[in-house]
Amino acid sequence: VTPSLSEEEATQFIKQILAGVQYLHSKRIAHFDLKPENIMLLDKNVPLPRIKLIDFGLAHKIEAGADFKNIFGTPEFVAPEIVNYEPLGLEADMWSIGVITYILLSGASPFLGDTKQETLGNISAMNYEFDEEFFSSTSELAKSFIRQLLEKDTRKRLTIQDALNHPWIKSHGHMEDSSAPEAKKKVEPLQLKTKRLKEYTIQSHSSMPPNNTYANFERFAHVVEDISLMETGLSEVAGAHHSLQGDIEALLSIYNEKEAWYKDESESARKQISQVRYEFRKVEATRRLLQEDMKAVDASLESISGKYHQRQSQLNALRQELNSELQWLQEVMSSLHPEGANGSVRSSSLHKEVHQALKELLHRSCGGELCPEAKQPITESG
C-alpha cells in the first residue's frame, strides 16, 4: 500500500502553510514557488513540528491594474496560467497548495509526467484524478478542498481566506489546544512526528512508481542530514540547470510562435498599406486629370461666350445697318413707282426681287442658325 499521511497529520502542515501564505497575500506578495522543498521543518523530535516558508527568489508583488506574466516555477506545482503565459496573481499560490495537499494525502504527484513538457500538458489539460488506490480512505471534504484549489478558472479558485474557512481545514482543530492528559493520549497517535515523516518519505521514495511519485520529499521532511553538502549543492545546480533549460526552451517556443505571428501580421499589413497607397495614387491622378479637364472646359466656355457676345454685337450692328438700307431702298422704290398698270406690275416684280435679295443677304450675314432673326420676314412698307 502506498504510504500517505492521515488527514489529521496533513492538516497540521496545511494550516501552517496557509497561515504563512495568508501573511504574504495580505501584503499582495505571491511566492510563485511553493513546493515541499521550500517548506522547512524548524523542530525535530516534537509532537507538532513547526515549519517556515523559504526561497523567495521568484516572489513578486502584485500591483493593481498591472499585468504580470512569466514562465517560472517547478513544473509539478505551477498553475495553468503560468503554463499558458497568462496574467498572474495571488491565485497561482493557491493552486500550488492544492498540489501539495494532494501529495500529502496520497504520496503521488497529480500532474507528474515522464517529461517536463508532458507535465505541463497535464496541468494545462487538467489531467488528474483521485485514484482509488491512493484515496480509498480519503474523505470527500478533503477531495473537495483539493478540487476547489485545482480549479483552472482563477475566479472560481479558493482564495487564502476561503481555504482557511474551508470545512475540512476547520474540522481538524489544533491538537496542542487540548490540555487534559486523557485528550493528549487520544490524539497522540495522530500527531505528526519527525520519525513518522522520515518513515513516510523513505517508503514513498522507494516504493512508488517513478511516474507518479514526489522523489524530493526528503527536504520537506528535513531528514536528509546524512547527505553531504556537496552532493546537495550539485543536485540543486543540476536541477536548476535542467529547469532553466526547460524554461528557455519554453520561452523560445513562445517567442518563435509570436515572431511568426508578428511576421504574418506585418506582411499582411504591408500588403494592405501598399494596396491603399496604389489606390490613393490612382485616385489622385484621376483627380488631377479631372481638374485639368474642368479648367479646359472653363476656358472653352469662356472662349465660346466671348465669341458669342462678339457675334451678337456684329449681328446687332448689321441688323441696324440692313434696316437702314432697307428703309432707304423702300423710299427709293416708292419714288420710282410709275403710274398705270404696266408700271405697277414692273414695280411689284422689282420690289419682290429686291426683297428676296435682301433676305438672302441677311441670311448669309447672320451665319444661318446663329441668327434666328434672319428667318423672320422683312416687313414691307408702302
GUZA-544093 format. One line per 4 residues: their letters; for each residue x, y, z of C-alpha. Coordinates in steps of 0.05 Angstrom, whole numbers, plus 5000, padded with zeros to 4 digits. Each point is the difference from the previous one (the first is absolute). Layout:
! GUZA-544093
A> X Y Z | ...
This chain:
! GUZA-544093
VTPS> 5000 5000 5000 | 5026 5069 4983 | 5021 5037 5062 | 4963 5065 5013
LSEE> 4986 5047 5058 | 4934 4998 5036 | 4953 5059 4991 | 5012 5023 5072
EATQ> 5075 4999 4988 | 4996 5034 4933 | 4955 5057 5024 | 5052 5019 5053
FIKQ> 5048 5017 4944 | 4948 5030 4954 | 4975 5048 5055 | 5071 5026 5012
ILAG> 5012 5007 4925 | 4934 5038 4993 | 5019 5046 5058 | 5066 5018 4967
VQYL> 4968 5011 4932 | 4945 5042 5033 | 5053 5048 5026 | 5033 5004 4931
HSKR> 4934 5011 4964 | 4979 5054 5050 | 5061 5038 4974 | 4979 4985 4927
IAHF> 5063 4956 4993 | 4996 4934 4962 | 5054 4946 5014 | 4994 4966 4931
DLKP> 5043 4941 5022 | 4962 4964 5056 | 5022 4927 5003 | 5023 4952 5055
ENIM> 5074 5017 4990 | 4984 5072 5018 | 4962 4982 5064 | 5051 4986 5055
LLDK> 4991 4967 5069 | 5024 5043 5057 | 4995 4947 5054 | 5020 4928 5008
NVPL> 4974 4947 5047 | 4939 5041 5020 | 4927 4979 4995 | 4981 5057 4953
PRIK> 5060 5025 4959 | 4998 5073 4981 | 5016 5019 4928 | 5020 5062 4962
LIDF> 4997 5020 4926 | 5067 5013 4966 | 5030 5019 4932 | 4966 5065 4979
GLAH> 5042 5006 4937 | 4938 4999 4955 | 4955 5040 5046 | 4966 5060 4969
KIEA> 4956 5056 5026 | 4934 5002 4961 | 4984 5072 4982 | 4927 5019 4986
GADF> 4987 5014 4927 | 5068 4974 4976 | 5003 4935 4961 | 5056 4953 5022
KNIF> 5019 4941 4956 | 5057 4951 5006 | 5019 4927 4991 | 5035 4975 5062
GTPE> 4993 4953 5059 | 5005 4924 5008 | 4959 4965 4946 | 4962 4954 5047
FVAP> 4973 5058 5041 | 4989 5057 4951 | 4929 5024 4985 | 4968 4997 4930
EIVN> 5005 5075 4992 | 5076 4994 5005 | 5002 4944 4948 | 4955 5040 4953
YEPL> 5038 5065 5010 | 4939 5038 5027 | 4997 5057 5051 | 5021 4975 5068
GLEA> 4976 5015 5070 | 4995 4973 5071 | 4956 4943 4974 | 5062 4963 4973
DMWS> 5023 4986 5072 | 4932 4969 5017 | 5008 4951 4942 | 5068 4979 5028
IGVI> 4969 4988 5069 | 4949 4954 4966 | 5057 4959 4969 | 5036 4996 5067
TYIL> 4937 4977 5035 | 4989 4946 4947 | 5072 4975 5011 | 4993 5000 5076
LSGA> 4937 4958 4998 | 5021 4951 4946 | 5075 5000 4993 | 4989 5011 4925
SPFL> 5008 5061 4956 | 4936 5017 4963 | 5030 5026 4934 | 5070 4969 4997
GDTK> 5017 4973 4931 | 5061 4966 4969 | 5025 5067 4974 | 4993 5072 5018
QETL> 4958 5013 4939 | 4953 4943 5018 | 4993 5027 5071 | 4983 5070 4974
GNIS> 4951 4969 4951 | 4965 4962 5056 | 4993 5065 5039 | 4972 5039 4942
AMNY> 4951 4944 4984 | 4981 4991 5074 | 5019 4927 4992 | 4996 4972 5070
EFDE> 4955 4954 5041 | 4991 4972 5070 | 5026 4930 4989 | 4964 4950 5045
EFFS> 5066 4967 5016 | 5025 5064 5034 | 4935 5033 5023 | 4957 4941 5023
STSE> 4999 5025 5072 | 5001 5075 4985 | 4938 5039 5019 | 4957 5038 4949
LAKS> 5014 5064 5038 | 5075 4992 4988 | 4987 4985 4926 | 4955 5061 4996
FIRQ> 5055 5043 5029 | 5049 4975 4947 | 4949 5008 4943 | 4985 5072 5019
LLEK> 5074 5016 5001 | 5016 4963 4935 | 4949 5043 4963 | 5023 5026 4932
DTRK> 4956 5062 5003 | 5036 5047 5047 | 4935 5035 5017 | 4971 4934 5027
RLTI> 5063 4978 5036 | 5001 5005 5076 | 5033 5062 5029 | 5045 4995 5061
QDAL> 4942 5021 5044 | 4953 4950 4967 | 5051 4945 5012 | 5008 5018 5074
NHPW> 4924 4998 5007 | 4990 4935 4962 | 4963 4948 5042 | 5056 4949 4991
IKSH> 5051 5048 5030 | 4955 5023 5056 | 4977 4930 5017 | 5069 4981 5026
GHME> 5018 5044 5059 | 5070 5013 5026 | 5021 4939 5040 | 5041 5040 5049
DSSA> 4938 5038 5024 | 4978 4940 5041 | 5027 5003 5071 | 4969 4938 5032
PEAK> 5048 4941 5005 | 4945 4953 4975 | 4991 5042 4938 | 5075 5001 4988
KKVE> 5001 4924 5002 | 4944 4996 4949 | 5030 5049 4949 | 5073 4978 5008
PLQL> 4996 4947 4945 | 4976 5053 4952 | 5056 5050 5014 | 5050 5010 4944
KTKR> 5066 4978 5028 | 5067 5007 4966 | 5012 4925 5004 | 4933 4987 4965
LKEY> 5018 5050 4945 | 5068 4967 4990 | 4968 4931 4992 | 4947 5028 4954
TIQS> 5052 5035 4955 | 5046 4939 4994 | 4942 4954 4984 | 4971 5048 4949
HSSM> 5067 5010 4966 | 5015 4925 4994 | 4932 4969 4987 | 4962 5048 4955
PPNN> 5004 4994 4924 | 5045 5054 4972 | 4945 5028 4957 | 4955 5019 5059
TYAN> 5045 5015 5060 | 5030 5061 5031 | 5073 4980 5007 | 5025 5063 5034
FERF> 4954 4996 5061 | 5062 4990 5045 | 5013 5074 5005 | 4929 5012 5020
AHVV> 5008 4950 5057 | 5069 5027 5016 | 5029 4930 5004 | 5059 5007 4952
EDIS> 5052 5016 5054 | 5041 4940 4977 | 5010 5029 4929 | 5062 5041 4992
LMET> 4997 5074 4984 | 5039 4990 4937 | 4952 4948 4972 | 4940 5043 5018
GLSE> 5032 5060 4966 | 5015 4961 4937 | 4929 4972 4998 | 4971 5070 5007
VAGA> 5045 5027 4946 | 4982 4944 4953 | 4926 5009 5015 | 5005 5075 4991
HHSL> 5037 4990 4934 | 4948 4950 4976 | 4943 5047 5021 | 5033 5060 4968
QGDI> 5012 4961 4936 | 4927 4980 4998 | 4978 5072 5014 | 5045 5025 4944
EALL> 4971 4949 4952 | 4929 5020 5019 | 5017 5074 4992 | 5033 4987 4933
SIYN> 4939 4961 4977 | 4954 5057 5021 | 5046 5051 4969 | 5003 4962 4934
EKEA> 4924 4995 4998 | 4992 5074 5015 | 5054 5018 4950 | 4966 4959 4945
WYKD> 4933 5032 5017 | 5030 5070 4999 | 5033 4986 4933 | 4935 4977 4970
ESES> 4963 5059 5027 | 5055 5048 4978 | 5000 4971 4929 | 4924 5004 4996
ARKQ> 5001 5072 5025 | 5056 5018 4951 | 4959 4972 4942 | 4938 5037 5022
ISQV> 5039 5065 5007 | 5031 4990 4932 | 4931 4988 4969 | 4972 5062 5034
RYEF> 5058 5042 4975 | 4990 4974 4929 | 4926 5015 5003 | 5014 5069 5029
RKVE> 5049 5016 4944 | 4948 4979 4948 | 4947 5044 5032 | 5049 5058 5005
ATRR> 5019 4993 4926 | 4926 4997 4980 | 4986 5061 5042 | 5056 5039 4966
LLQE> 4974 4979 4931 | 4930 5022 5018 | 5027 5067 5025 | 5037 5010 4934
DMKA> 4938 4980 4960 | 4957 5048 5041 | 5051 5056 4988 | 4999 4985 4925
VDAS> 4923 4999 4999 | 4998 5066 5038 | 5050 5031 4950 | 4959 4973 4941
LESI> 4936 5028 5030 | 5032 5067 5011 | 5025 5000 4928 | 4932 4980 4972
SGKY> 4966 5052 5043 | 5047 5054 4975 | 4989 4980 4928 | 4926 4997 5010
HQRQ> 4997 5070 5029 | 5045 5025 4944 | 4956 4969 4946 | 4938 5026 5035
SQLN> 5029 5071 4998 | 5016 4991 4926 | 4931 4975 4986 | 4967 5057 5036
ALRQ> 5042 5050 4961 | 4986 4964 4935 | 4925 4998 5015 | 4999 5074 5012
ELNS> 5039 5012 4936 | 4955 4955 4960 | 4938 5031 5028 | 5028 5068 4981
ELQW> 5016 4976 4930 | 4932 4967 4993 | 4966 5064 5021 | 5041 5038 4949
LQEV> 4983 4950 4945 | 4927 5003 5017 | 5002 5075 4994 | 5036 4994 4933
MSSL> 4950 4949 4976 | 4943 5044 5021 | 5028 5057 4960 | 5010 4957 4939
HPEG> 4927 4975 4995 | 4972 5021 4930 | 4926 5008 4990 | 4958 4949 4964
ANGS> 4991 4925 4999 | 5064 4982 4965 | 5039 5044 5046 | 4966 4969 5059
VRSS> 5018 4929 4978 | 5072 5017 4986 | 5005 5036 5066 | 4972 4941 5038
SLHK> 5048 4951 4965 | 5059 5044 5015 | 4979 5008 5072 | 4996 4924 5009
EVHQ> 5068 4989 4969 | 5031 5052 5045 | 4964 4971 5060 | 5025 4930 4985
ALKE> 5072 5024 4989 | 4998 5036 5067 | 4976 4938 5035 | 5056 4957 4970
LLHR> 5051 5054 5018 | 4975 5003 5071 | 5000 4924 5006 | 5072 4994 4976
SCGG> 5023 5056 5045 | 4968 4970 5062 | 5032 4932 4989 | 4938 4957 4994
ELCP> 4979 4971 5068 | 5040 5051 5041 | 4951 5055 4980 | 4928 4977 5006
EAKQ> 4977 5070 4987 | 5020 4991 4926 | 4944 4950 4991 | 4947 5051 5019
PITE> 4967 5034 4940 | 5022 5069 4984 | 4940 5044 5005 | 4983 5041 4940
SG> 4984 5072 5006 | 4953 5034 4950
